[in-house]
Amino acid sequence: MTTRRTFLHTTALTGIVASIQPNTLWAATNPAKDRLGVALVGLGYYSTDLLAPALQKTKNCYLAGIVTGTPEKAEKWKKQYNIPDKNIYSYQTFDQIANNPDIDVVYVVLPPSMHEEYVVRAAKAGKHVWCEKPMAVTAKECQNMIDACAKNKVTLSIGYRLQHEPNTQEWMKGLREGKIGKIQMVDCAAAYYDNRTTHWKQKKEMGGGVMYDMGVYVIQGARLATGEEPISVTAQQYTTRPDVYKNGLDETSMVQLVFPSGARASLQTSYGMNMNYLHVTGSKGSWRMEPYSGYNGQKGNWGNGGTIEHPYEVPWQQTKQMDDDALAIMNKKPMIAPGEEGLRDIKVVEAIYAAAKSGKEVKI
């Protein structure tokens, strides 16, 4: 028999529960997991050839679900990775992921122009979010993504695999400890010849252009080497294939950055040639890594003696990145590359495009 006291107690409790955010309620009523379920959004090359294989080797997370607009891909992945039907979503049913306790993390692996929408939707669904680089097309979009994740009390991490791998961590430590003295000059290049003509990287409206894609690597090289944020930029952009890279889309970009300490950086990135190196000059020596951003390990040497080389098999970098991020979520620790890190790079990218268009120095 329901008494008035019981009714009032139940009504009050219901009101309290209704006022709690879904992800907060889930955390309060469910035990912690020892592995997080990850759903990949977008099943292009990077998900297919790198992230999915990497998730077969991770210790702290696993491939739990997928989001795709192609039924044939969904069926293939379902069979290959034994994914339950209830964990397979289309872009139209994506928001229903909020009701799926198997999925803890949504990894957005879509063209940059779609990042903001799906990061925000994932955050509203109460899921932690990993977003592939570049974070977004504009700094405003980046900030919206950060704000949405903060509002919904979920974490946001950007897929900067290099910040998780030991070569990069070791040379950053050496530079911070003054191994080559005060940093004076950074020369960094990341480029490859892309013979595609209709990929999103060749479509401006989808966030294409080399500066957003490979360009983020060289910006990262300069920022991580100096330990500073650039204060001004000049830039030049051109294409040798105007039939492919048109309407202001950059095939090749050359960038000059100035940092508060007086250090300078010369950056090159392209879809029209092959380059991959990082060279840092200091007051007491130098550091050179070549290749700088390859998938299977880098080789570096200090000009005043000593080398760094930690080779590994593909896709070990992606495995370590996702394991690091999953462990940080479970232990409630800061992300190695949070949303704010992606925002810093996109601010520089926007300034680079403005400088190239105006032909003048642009303050950042």
C-alpha positions as CSV (number, residue, x, y, z in Angstrom):
1,M,0.0,0.0,0.0
2,T,1.3,3.4,-1.0
3,T,1.2,5.9,1.8
4,R,1.4,9.7,1.4
5,R,4.9,9.6,2.9
6,T,6.0,6.9,0.5
7,F,4.5,8.8,-2.5
8,L,6.3,12.1,-1.5
9,H,9.6,10.3,-1.0
10,T,9.3,8.6,-4.3
11,T,8.3,11.8,-6.1
12,A,11.2,13.7,-4.6
13,L,13.7,11.0,-5.5
14,T,12.4,10.9,-9.1
15,G,12.8,14.6,-9.4
16,I,16.4,14.4,-8.2
17,V,17.2,11.6,-10.6
18,A,15.7,13.5,-13.5
19,S,17.8,16.5,-12.8
20,I,21.1,14.6,-13.0
21,Q,23.0,14.6,-16.3
22,P,22.8,11.1,-18.0
23,N,26.6,10.6,-17.8
24,T,26.7,11.6,-14.1
25,L,23.9,9.2,-13.3
26,W,25.7,6.4,-15.2
27,A,28.9,7.0,-13.3
28,A,27.1,7.0,-10.0
29,T,25.2,3.8,-10.5
30,N,27.7,1.6,-12.4
31,P,31.1,0.2,-11.4
32,A,34.3,1.3,-13.0
33,K,35.5,-0.8,-16.0
34,D,38.9,-2.3,-16.6
35,R,38.6,-1.7,-20.3
36,L,36.7,1.0,-22.2
37,G,34.5,0.3,-25.2
38,V,35.4,2.5,-28.2
39,A,33.1,3.3,-31.2
40,L,34.8,4.5,-34.4
41,V,32.9,7.1,-36.3
42,G,33.9,7.0,-40.0
43,L,35.4,3.8,-41.5
44,G,37.9,5.3,-44.0
45,Y,41.6,4.4,-44.4
46,Y,42.7,5.6,-40.9
47,S,40.1,3.6,-39.1
48,T,40.3,0.6,-41.3
49,D,44.1,0.2,-41.7
50,L,45.3,1.7,-38.4
51,L,42.8,2.3,-35.6
52,A,40.9,-1.0,-35.9
53,P,44.0,-3.1,-36.0
54,A,45.5,-1.0,-33.1
55,L,42.4,-1.7,-31.0
56,Q,43.1,-5.4,-31.3
57,K,46.3,-4.9,-29.4
58,T,45.2,-2.4,-26.7
59,K,45.0,-3.3,-23.1
60,N,42.8,-0.5,-21.7
61,C,40.2,-0.3,-24.4
62,Y,38.7,-2.3,-27.2
63,L,36.6,-1.9,-30.4
64,A,33.0,-2.0,-29.2
65,G,31.1,-0.3,-32.0
66,I,31.1,1.5,-35.3
67,V,29.2,4.4,-37.0
68,T,29.1,4.3,-40.8
69,G,26.9,5.5,-43.6
70,T,27.7,2.4,-45.8
71,P,25.7,-0.8,-45.0
72,E,28.3,-2.9,-46.9
73,K,31.1,-1.6,-44.5
74,A,28.9,-2.3,-41.5
75,E,28.4,-5.9,-42.5
76,K,32.0,-6.4,-43.3
77,W,33.2,-4.9,-39.9
78,K,30.5,-6.9,-38.1
79,K,31.9,-10.2,-39.3
80,Q,35.5,-9.2,-39.1
81,Y,35.4,-7.9,-35.6
82,N,32.4,-9.7,-34.2
83,I,30.5,-6.5,-33.5
84,P,27.0,-6.9,-32.1
85,D,24.2,-5.4,-34.2
86,K,23.2,-3.2,-31.3
87,N,26.6,-1.5,-31.4
88,I,26.4,-0.6,-35.1
89,Y,25.0,2.8,-35.9
90,S,24.4,5.0,-39.0
91,Y,24.8,8.8,-38.9
92,Q,21.0,9.1,-38.6
93,T,20.9,6.8,-35.5
94,F,24.1,8.1,-34.0
95,D,22.4,9.9,-31.1
96,Q,21.0,6.6,-29.8
97,I,24.5,5.7,-28.7
98,A,23.6,7.6,-25.5
99,N,21.6,4.5,-24.4
100,N,24.4,2.0,-25.0
101,P,26.5,1.1,-21.9
102,D,29.0,-0.9,-24.1
103,I,30.3,2.3,-25.6
104,D,32.3,4.6,-23.3
105,V,34.4,6.5,-25.9
106,V,33.4,7.9,-29.4
107,Y,36.4,8.3,-31.7
108,V,35.6,10.8,-34.5
109,V,37.5,9.9,-37.6
110,L,35.7,12.0,-40.2
111,P,36.7,14.9,-42.5
112,P,37.6,18.0,-40.5
113,S,34.4,19.9,-41.5
114,M,32.3,17.2,-39.7
115,H,34.4,17.1,-36.4
116,E,32.5,19.8,-34.5
117,E,29.1,18.3,-35.2
118,Y,29.9,14.7,-34.1
119,V,32.1,15.7,-31.1
120,V,29.3,17.9,-29.8
121,R,26.7,15.1,-30.4
122,A,28.9,12.5,-28.7
123,A,29.4,14.8,-25.7
124,K,25.6,15.4,-25.4
125,A,25.2,11.6,-25.5
126,G,27.5,11.4,-22.4
127,K,30.4,9.7,-24.1
128,H,34.1,10.6,-23.8
129,V,35.4,11.8,-27.1
130,W,38.6,11.3,-29.1
131,C,38.9,13.4,-32.2
132,E,41.4,12.9,-35.0
133,K,43.5,15.8,-36.1
134,P,43.1,18.5,-37.3
135,M,40.7,19.2,-34.5
136,A,38.4,21.3,-36.7
137,V,38.4,23.9,-39.5
138,T,38.1,27.0,-37.2
139,A,39.2,28.0,-33.8
140,K,35.5,28.8,-33.0
141,E,34.5,25.2,-33.8
142,C,37.4,24.0,-31.6
143,Q,36.1,26.1,-28.7
144,N,32.6,24.8,-29.2
145,M,33.8,21.3,-29.0
146,I,35.8,22.0,-25.8
147,D,32.8,23.7,-24.2
148,A,30.4,20.9,-25.1
149,C,32.6,18.3,-23.5
150,A,33.1,20.4,-20.4
151,K,29.3,21.1,-20.1
152,N,28.5,17.4,-20.3
153,K,31.4,16.4,-18.0
154,V,33.2,14.1,-20.5
155,T,36.8,14.2,-21.6
156,L,38.1,15.4,-25.0
157,S,41.4,14.2,-26.5
158,I,43.0,15.0,-29.9
159,G,44.7,12.2,-31.9
160,Y,48.2,13.5,-31.7
161,R,49.9,10.1,-31.7
162,L,53.4,11.6,-31.7
163,Q,52.9,13.1,-28.2
164,H,52.4,9.6,-26.9
165,E,55.5,7.9,-28.5
166,P,58.9,7.6,-26.8
167,N,61.1,9.2,-29.4
168,T,59.1,12.5,-29.2
169,Q,58.9,12.3,-25.5
170,E,62.6,11.8,-25.2
171,W,63.7,14.6,-27.4
172,M,61.2,17.0,-25.8
173,K,62.7,16.1,-22.4
174,G,66.2,16.7,-23.7
175,L,65.3,20.1,-25.1
176,R,63.5,21.2,-21.9
177,E,66.5,20.2,-19.9
178,G,68.8,22.4,-22.0
179,K,70.7,19.7,-23.8
180,I,71.4,22.0,-26.8
181,G,71.1,25.3,-24.9
182,K,68.6,28.0,-25.8
183,I,66.5,27.1,-28.8
184,Q,67.3,29.5,-31.7
185,M,65.9,27.9,-34.9
186,V,63.5,25.1,-35.8
187,D,63.3,23.7,-39.3
188,C,60.5,21.1,-39.8
189,A,59.0,19.5,-42.8
190,A,56.2,17.0,-43.3
191,A,55.1,16.2,-46.8
192,Y,54.2,13.4,-49.3
193,Y,53.0,13.2,-52.9
194,D,49.3,12.6,-52.9
195,N,48.1,11.5,-56.3
196,R,44.4,11.5,-55.4
197,T,42.1,14.2,-56.9
198,T,38.7,13.7,-55.2
199,H,39.5,12.9,-51.6
200,W,38.3,15.2,-48.8
201,K,41.9,16.5,-48.7
202,Q,41.3,18.0,-52.1
203,K,38.0,19.6,-51.2
204,K,38.0,22.9,-49.4
205,E,34.5,22.7,-48.1
206,M,35.4,19.5,-46.2
207,G,38.5,20.9,-44.5
208,G,40.9,20.0,-47.2
209,G,44.3,21.6,-47.9
210,V,47.7,20.5,-46.8
211,M,48.0,23.0,-43.9
212,Y,45.1,21.4,-42.0
213,D,46.4,17.9,-42.5
214,M,50.2,17.6,-42.7
215,G,50.7,21.2,-41.7
216,V,49.6,20.4,-38.1
217,Y,52.6,18.1,-37.8
218,V,55.1,20.9,-38.5
219,I,53.3,23.3,-36.3
220,Q,53.5,20.7,-33.5
221,G,57.2,20.3,-34.3
222,A,57.9,24.0,-33.8
223,R,55.6,24.4,-30.7
224,L,57.0,21.3,-28.9
225,A,60.6,22.1,-29.8
226,T,60.5,25.6,-28.4
227,G,58.0,25.0,-25.6
228,E,56.3,28.2,-26.6
229,E,53.3,29.5,-28.6
230,P,54.2,31.6,-31.8
231,I,53.4,35.3,-31.7
232,S,53.5,36.1,-35.4
233,V,53.6,34.4,-38.8
234,T,54.4,35.0,-42.5
235,A,53.5,32.4,-45.1
236,Q,53.5,31.5,-48.8
237,Q,51.2,28.9,-50.5
238,Y,51.2,27.6,-54.0
239,T,50.1,24.6,-56.2
240,T,51.7,22.9,-59.2
241,R,48.3,21.2,-59.9
242,P,45.7,24.1,-60.1
243,D,43.2,21.7,-61.6
244,V,43.2,19.7,-58.3
245,Y,44.1,22.4,-55.7
246,K,41.8,25.3,-56.7
247,N,39.8,28.0,-55.1
248,G,42.6,28.9,-52.6
249,L,43.3,25.3,-51.6
250,D,46.9,24.8,-50.7
251,E,49.0,22.0,-52.1
252,T,52.2,23.4,-50.6
253,S,52.7,25.8,-47.7
254,M,55.9,27.5,-46.5
255,V,55.6,29.1,-43.1
256,Q,57.8,31.3,-40.9
257,L,57.0,31.6,-37.2
258,V,58.3,33.9,-34.5
259,F,58.3,32.9,-30.8
260,P,58.4,35.1,-27.6
261,S,62.0,34.0,-26.8
262,G,63.2,35.2,-30.2
263,A,63.4,31.7,-31.6
264,R,62.3,31.3,-35.2
265,A,60.8,28.4,-37.1
266,S,60.8,27.6,-40.8
267,L,58.1,25.1,-41.8
268,Q,57.4,23.2,-45.0
269,T,54.4,21.0,-45.8
270,S,53.1,19.7,-49.1
271,Y,51.0,17.1,-51.0
272,G,53.4,17.6,-54.0
273,M,56.7,16.3,-52.7
274,N,58.2,14.0,-50.1
275,M,59.9,15.5,-47.0
276,N,59.9,14.5,-43.3
277,Y,62.4,15.9,-40.8
278,L,62.8,18.0,-37.7
279,H,66.0,20.0,-37.1
280,V,66.4,22.1,-34.0
281,T,69.4,24.5,-33.5
282,G,70.3,25.7,-30.0
283,S,73.0,27.9,-28.5
284,K,75.1,24.8,-27.5
285,G,74.3,22.2,-30.2
286,S,71.5,20.8,-32.3
287,W,69.0,18.0,-32.6
288,R,67.9,16.3,-35.8
289,M,65.2,13.6,-36.4
290,E,64.6,12.0,-39.8
291,P,62.0,10.7,-40.3
292,Y,60.2,12.9,-37.9
293,S,56.6,11.7,-38.0
294,G,56.6,8.2,-39.6
295,Y,54.3,5.5,-38.3
296,N,57.0,2.9,-37.6
297,G,59.5,4.9,-35.5
298,Q,61.8,7.8,-35.8
299,K,65.6,8.2,-35.9
300,G,67.3,11.1,-34.2
301,N,70.7,12.3,-33.1
302,W,72.1,15.1,-30.9
303,G,74.7,17.2,-32.7
304,N,76.8,17.1,-29.6
305,G,76.6,13.3,-29.2
306,G,74.0,10.6,-28.6
307,T,71.1,9.1,-30.6
308,I,67.4,8.3,-30.1
309,E,65.8,5.4,-31.9
310,H,62.9,3.4,-30.7
311,P,61.6,1.3,-33.7
312,Y,58.3,-0.5,-33.6
313,E,55.7,-2.0,-35.8
314,V,52.7,-0.3,-37.3
315,P,50.2,0.5,-35.7
316,W,52.0,0.6,-32.3
317,Q,51.7,4.4,-32.1
318,Q,47.9,4.3,-32.4
319,T,47.8,1.5,-29.8
320,K,49.8,3.4,-27.3
321,Q,47.8,6.6,-27.9
322,M,44.5,5.0,-27.3
323,D,45.7,3.0,-24.3
324,D,47.2,6.2,-22.7
325,D,43.9,8.1,-23.3
326,A,41.7,5.2,-22.0
327,L,43.9,4.9,-18.8
328,A,43.7,8.6,-18.2
329,I,39.9,8.5,-18.4
330,M,39.7,5.5,-16.0
331,N,42.2,7.1,-13.6
332,K,40.6,10.6,-14.0
333,K,44.0,12.0,-15.1
334,P,44.7,14.8,-17.6
335,M,44.9,13.9,-21.2
336,I,48.3,14.2,-22.9
337,A,46.7,16.1,-25.8
338,P,43.4,17.7,-24.7
339,G,41.1,19.8,-26.8
340,E,43.0,22.9,-25.9
341,E,46.1,21.5,-27.7
342,G,44.1,21.1,-30.9
343,L,42.7,24.7,-30.5
344,R,46.2,26.1,-30.3
345,D,47.2,24.6,-33.6
346,I,44.1,25.7,-35.4
347,K,44.6,29.3,-34.2
348,V,48.1,29.1,-35.9
349,V,46.6,27.5,-39.1
350,E,44.0,30.3,-39.4
351,A,46.8,32.9,-39.0
352,I,48.9,31.1,-41.7
353,Y,46.1,31.3,-44.2
354,A,45.5,35.0,-43.4
355,A,49.3,35.7,-43.8
356,A,49.5,33.8,-47.1
357,K,46.4,35.6,-48.5
358,S,47.6,39.1,-47.4
359,G,51.3,38.6,-48.0
360,K,51.9,40.3,-44.7
361,E,53.0,39.3,-41.2
362,V,50.1,38.3,-39.0
363,K,50.1,38.5,-35.3
364,I,48.7,35.5,-33.4
